[in-house]
Amino acid sequence: MAPLLEVQDLTVRFRTDAGWMTAVDRVSLAVGEGEALGIVGESGSGKSVTALSILRLHAAPTTRMPTGRIVYGGRDLLRLPTREMRAIRGREIAMIFQDPMSSLNPVLTIADQIGESLRLHQGLDQAASRKRAIELLDLVRIPDAARRVDEYPHRLSGGMRQRVMIAIAIACRPKLLIADEPTTALDVTIQAQILDLLRDLQTELGMSVILITHDMGVIAEFARRVMVMYAGRVVETAPVGALFRRPVHPYTDGLLAAIPKLDVDVRRLPAIPGSIPDPTAVIPGCRYSPRCPVVQEACRREAPELVPSGPEREARCPPRVAMLGAAA
């Protein structure tokens, strides 16, 4: 069966004072019907840029996409006329953004903001869209929805604002939901509630979900497959269980090692040395080589390609793939 969404060889560049910077470098991914795909990596790895590219939300004058296709329903979204793309956003592919306070309009009520999508895509009038907004607030488990629907965003807690963002995203029952760091800045209890809500909605509505996060614990709890990104490139893809049992790429190793454990002093958690490279920096070999604990001379000379590393798995580290293959 063909995937619901397939990104092929996508490159995204932004114009800066220093010239054109590559934020995403030949990224490919696929999401099946009803599937949950997790994308993980540090800030600056290209996760959000990839997601925004799917909906063509970058500012056109300062953005180039010299390579790539984004195929949804047999159509390349990068080549669609603007009017057709607007019809897809919110109705067939929806997105939850990182910060609900800055994403919600402070001068409009919750009813107005949920109703905007319903009026645009489903042609509902104000009374019908308000009624549907109350139903959606009930669906995302906001108590006293009939009263809350007339509130302004500043009257709601962070967890409630995030639930409103989810209600807006699912208003038209999209086939694909992109959740960009949906639990950032929320306390642990609220994080768990939001993830439970997303999982229940995915089952109830039959949606596919792309979950973007830097938290490997969130990935383990929610996703079926994982794509690990570093410095604009995919460095490893695998089913979630296989990735946690036996990571291949050293960067994935480092991310997993940094997860707090009950029997380990959190003050002594291992950290990945250094920082993610400047996107304008030219690194001839593997982009992770300056930070890699098992770097070899060949890694510094030539950029590795993604190669198979097991069933449904790929990794951008041929020495480790060969070593693990020999061990198997």
DRENVEX-78054 format. One record per residue (C-alpha): residue in one letter; x, z, y. Coordinates in nm, 3 decimals. Each point is the difference from the previous one (the first is absolute). Layout:
N
  rogu       xx       zz       yy
     A        X        Z        Y
...
END
This chain:
328
  rogu       xx       zz       yy
     M    0.000    0.000    0.000
     A    0.130   -0.091    0.346
     P    0.077    0.299    0.226
     L   -0.239    0.089    0.280
     L    0.285   -0.020    0.252
     E    0.344   -0.152   -0.043
     V    0.281    0.015    0.255
     Q    0.270   -0.256   -0.074
     D    0.350    0.004    0.149
     L   -0.110    0.147    0.336
     T    0.251    0.031    0.283
     V   -0.092    0.163    0.333
     R    0.221   -0.007    0.309
     F   -0.047    0.165    0.339
     R    0.151   -0.100    0.331
     T    0.215    0.269    0.162
     D    0.238    0.015    0.296
     A    0.282   -0.061   -0.248
     G   -0.172   -0.302   -0.159
     W   -0.220   -0.048   -0.304
     M   -0.004    0.292   -0.244
     T   -0.108   -0.031   -0.366
     A   -0.238    0.284   -0.088
     V   -0.125   -0.139   -0.333
     D    0.224   -0.221   -0.211
     R   -0.161   -0.221   -0.269
     V   -0.245    0.258   -0.132
     S   -0.239   -0.090   -0.282
     L   -0.280    0.211   -0.145
     A   -0.332   -0.039   -0.182
     V   -0.310    0.219   -0.022
     G   -0.258   -0.044   -0.273
     E   -0.374    0.066    0.009
     G   -0.062    0.375    0.015
     E    0.374    0.080   -0.010
     A    0.186    0.268    0.196
     L    0.345   -0.113    0.117
     G    0.233    0.249    0.166
     I    0.267   -0.109    0.248
     V    0.264    0.264    0.067
     G    0.316    0.029    0.207
     E    0.153    0.167    0.303
     S   -0.118   -0.065    0.354
     G    0.138   -0.337    0.105
     S   -0.010   -0.150   -0.350
     G   -0.263   -0.261    0.091
     K   -0.308    0.150   -0.168
     S   -0.233    0.000    0.299
     V    0.129   -0.335    0.128
     T   -0.091   -0.155   -0.335
     A   -0.349    0.152    0.015
     L   -0.064   -0.112    0.359
     S    0.116   -0.349   -0.093
     I   -0.272   -0.026   -0.266
     L   -0.261    0.036    0.275
     R    0.205   -0.196    0.256
     L    0.001    0.289    0.244
     H    0.344   -0.063    0.153
     A    0.030   -0.128    0.356
     A    0.048   -0.376   -0.042
     P    0.243   -0.064    0.291
     T    0.252    0.252   -0.131
     T   -0.042   -0.063   -0.374
     R    0.116   -0.270   -0.237
     M   -0.075   -0.047   -0.369
     P    0.240   -0.278   -0.098
     T   -0.069    0.030   -0.374
     G   -0.288    0.117   -0.213
     R   -0.362   -0.034   -0.102
     I   -0.273    0.266   -0.017
     V   -0.258   -0.130   -0.246
     Y   -0.344    0.163   -0.012
     G   -0.296   -0.163   -0.171
     G    0.198   -0.322   -0.038
     R    0.072   -0.018    0.375
     D    0.328    0.054    0.181
     L   -0.083    0.257    0.267
     L    0.301   -0.104    0.210
     R   -0.150   -0.348    0.043
     L   -0.362    0.096    0.067
     P   -0.155   -0.068    0.343
     T   -0.037    0.313    0.213
     R   -0.379    0.006   -0.034
     E    0.015   -0.004   -0.381
     M    0.265    0.274    0.001
     R   -0.219    0.220    0.218
     A   -0.283   -0.040   -0.250
     I    0.227    0.131   -0.278
     R    0.132    0.304    0.189
     G   -0.224    0.298   -0.060
     R   -0.242   -0.188   -0.224
     E    0.222   -0.104   -0.293
     I    0.333    0.169    0.080
     A   -0.002    0.328    0.194
     M    0.274    0.235    0.112
     I    0.036    0.371    0.068
     F    0.268    0.054    0.263
     Q    0.254    0.283    0.016
     D   -0.127    0.205    0.294
     P   -0.378    0.045    0.020
     M    0.013    0.153    0.348
     S    0.170   -0.303    0.154
     S   -0.203   -0.244   -0.212
     L   -0.340    0.137    0.102
     N   -0.134   -0.076    0.347
     P   -0.031    0.334    0.188
     V   -0.290   -0.117    0.222
     L   -0.227   -0.131   -0.278
     T   -0.206    0.207   -0.242
     I    0.060   -0.016   -0.373
     A   -0.328   -0.191   -0.039
     D    0.119   -0.268    0.244
     Q    0.336   -0.039   -0.173
     I   -0.137   -0.026   -0.353
     G   -0.284   -0.219    0.120
     E    0.229   -0.255    0.165
     S    0.106   -0.146   -0.335
     L   -0.356    0.012   -0.135
     R   -0.139   -0.187    0.300
     L    0.280   -0.258   -0.008
     H    0.006   -0.077   -0.372
     Q   -0.350    0.090   -0.119
     G   -0.208   -0.067    0.312
     L   -0.161    0.346    0.008
     D   -0.165    0.118    0.319
     Q    0.091    0.332    0.164
     A   -0.262    0.209   -0.182
     A    0.086   -0.145   -0.341
     S    0.375    0.034    0.056
     R   -0.043    0.365    0.106
     K   -0.200    0.074   -0.316
     R    0.267   -0.168   -0.212
     A    0.273    0.195    0.187
     I   -0.167    0.327   -0.104
     E   -0.009   -0.120   -0.362
     L    0.370   -0.085    0.018
     L    0.090    0.341    0.143
     D   -0.187    0.155   -0.291
     L    0.190   -0.225   -0.238
     V    0.337    0.116    0.137
     R   -0.119    0.362   -0.027
     I   -0.033    0.095    0.366
     P   -0.251    0.289    0.018
     D   -0.299   -0.017    0.234
     A    0.046   -0.376    0.038
     A   -0.315   -0.051    0.209
     R    0.149    0.219    0.272
     R    0.364   -0.102   -0.036
     V   -0.085   -0.369    0.040
     D   -0.064    0.058    0.373
     E    0.325    0.193    0.055
     Y    0.312   -0.132    0.173
     P    0.332   -0.006   -0.193
     H    0.154    0.295    0.186
     R   -0.278    0.223   -0.134
     L    0.110   -0.058   -0.360
     S    0.286    0.147   -0.200
     G    0.289   -0.216   -0.122
     G   -0.144   -0.017   -0.350
     M   -0.343   -0.100    0.132
     R    0.150   -0.269    0.224
     Q    0.179   -0.144   -0.302
     R   -0.330   -0.003   -0.190
     V   -0.160   -0.186    0.292
     M    0.280   -0.259   -0.023
     I   -0.078   -0.039   -0.370
     A   -0.371   -0.036    0.078
     I    0.078   -0.277    0.250
     A    0.223   -0.174   -0.254
     I   -0.254    0.002   -0.283
     A   -0.307   -0.073    0.218
     C   -0.026   -0.359   -0.124
     R    0.109    0.078   -0.357
     P    0.330   -0.191    0.013
     K    0.164   -0.131   -0.314
     L    0.343    0.122    0.111
     L    0.083    0.318    0.192
     I    0.346    0.048    0.151
     A    0.072    0.369    0.067
     D    0.307    0.045    0.221
     E    0.127    0.359   -0.030
     P   -0.358    0.138   -0.019
     T    0.117    0.360   -0.054
     T    0.274    0.018    0.265
     A   -0.023    0.305    0.230
     L   -0.267    0.164   -0.219
     D    0.056    0.331   -0.175
     V    0.042    0.001   -0.377
     T   -0.358    0.104   -0.079
     I   -0.150   -0.273    0.220
     Q    0.246   -0.255   -0.144
     A   -0.129    0.072   -0.349
     Q   -0.360   -0.034    0.118
     I    0.068   -0.337    0.167
     L    0.173   -0.134   -0.313
     D   -0.288    0.120   -0.220
     L   -0.243   -0.169    0.238
     L    0.189   -0.330   -0.007
     R    0.018    0.008   -0.379
     D   -0.374    0.067   -0.031
     L   -0.085   -0.275    0.251
     Q    0.224   -0.246   -0.181
     T   -0.189    0.066   -0.324
     E   -0.344    0.002    0.162
     L    0.051   -0.316    0.209
     G    0.231   -0.184   -0.241
     M    0.263   -0.053    0.269
     S    0.362   -0.090   -0.037
     V    0.228    0.231    0.200
     I    0.348   -0.038    0.147
     L    0.127    0.350    0.079
     I    0.300    0.018    0.233
     T    0.194    0.325    0.015
     H    0.343    0.161    0.004
     D   -0.121    0.275   -0.235
     M    0.079   -0.056   -0.367
     G   -0.240    0.279   -0.097
     V   -0.289   -0.191    0.158
     I    0.109   -0.313   -0.188
     A    0.008    0.187   -0.332
     E   -0.353    0.131    0.056
     F   -0.167   -0.319    0.118
     A    0.170   -0.328   -0.093
     R    0.015   -0.197   -0.325
     R    0.295   -0.215    0.109
     V    0.274    0.076    0.251
     M    0.204   -0.223    0.230
     V    0.308    0.165    0.153
     M    0.125   -0.149    0.328
     Y    0.330    0.051    0.179
     A    0.120   -0.165    0.322
     G   -0.265   -0.269   -0.012
     R    0.044   -0.093   -0.365
     V   -0.166    0.091   -0.328
     V    0.260    0.183   -0.211
     E   -0.214    0.095   -0.299
     T   -0.350   -0.051   -0.143
     A   -0.141    0.176   -0.306
     P   -0.305    0.170   -0.150
     V   -0.013    0.349    0.148
     G    0.063    0.185   -0.327
     A    0.302   -0.213   -0.089
     L    0.147    0.038    0.348
     F   -0.016    0.379   -0.009
     R    0.132    0.018   -0.356
     R    0.294   -0.235    0.052
     P    0.072   -0.135    0.349
     V    0.240   -0.294    0.005
     H    0.111   -0.044    0.360
     P    0.224    0.275    0.147
     Y   -0.225    0.019    0.307
     T   -0.299    0.082   -0.220
     D    0.218    0.263   -0.167
     G    0.066    0.155    0.338
     L   -0.367    0.005    0.101
     L   -0.101    0.170   -0.325
     A    0.283    0.253    0.021
     A   -0.123    0.108    0.344
     I   -0.343    0.106   -0.131
     P   -0.026    0.383    0.019
     K   -0.030    0.170   -0.339
     L   -0.124    0.349   -0.081
     D    0.322    0.100   -0.178
     V    0.239   -0.137    0.266
     D    0.101    0.169    0.325
     V   -0.149   -0.228    0.268
     R    0.294    0.083    0.227
     R    0.226   -0.183   -0.248
     L   -0.199   -0.314   -0.065
     P    0.226   -0.306   -0.027
     A   -0.025   -0.237    0.295
     I    0.093   -0.366    0.027
     P    0.307   -0.009    0.227
     G   -0.002   -0.211    0.316
     S   -0.303   -0.184    0.135
     I   -0.181   -0.329   -0.039
     P    0.205   -0.281    0.165
     D   -0.083   -0.148    0.338
     P   -0.218   -0.309   -0.060
     T    0.236   -0.203    0.220
     A    0.306    0.098   -0.205
     V    0.156   -0.265   -0.226
     I    0.070    0.143   -0.347
     P    0.148   -0.269   -0.226
     G   -0.077    0.166   -0.333
     C   -0.259    0.249   -0.116
     R   -0.161    0.168    0.299
     Y    0.007    0.332   -0.179
     S    0.373   -0.021   -0.079
     P    0.116    0.217    0.298
     R   -0.208    0.290   -0.138
     C    0.012   -0.069   -0.373
     P    0.174    0.260   -0.223
     V    0.074   -0.258   -0.274
     V    0.099   -0.295    0.221
     Q    0.235   -0.260   -0.151
     E    0.220   -0.249    0.178
     A   -0.229   -0.288   -0.097
     C   -0.290    0.179    0.171
     R    0.180   -0.026    0.335
     R    0.072   -0.371   -0.037
     E   -0.327   -0.153   -0.116
     A   -0.365    0.090    0.060
     P   -0.169    0.058   -0.339
     E   -0.326   -0.166   -0.099
     L   -0.296    0.167   -0.167
     V    0.047   -0.030   -0.375
     P   -0.219    0.112   -0.293
     S    0.074    0.358   -0.108
     G   -0.274    0.058   -0.259
     P   -0.371   -0.068   -0.060
     E   -0.164   -0.075    0.337
     R    0.318    0.118    0.170
     E    0.258   -0.146    0.237
     A    0.294    0.151    0.186
     R    0.258   -0.119    0.250
     C    0.297    0.160   -0.174
     P    0.147   -0.219   -0.279
     P    0.270    0.254   -0.105
     R   -0.259    0.271   -0.057
     V   -0.237   -0.244   -0.173
     A    0.281   -0.104   -0.236
     M    0.099    0.362   -0.065
     L   -0.356    0.108   -0.076
     G   -0.056   -0.306   -0.216
     A    0.309    0.086   -0.205
     A   -0.117    0.360   -0.039
     A   -0.338   -0.118   -0.123
END
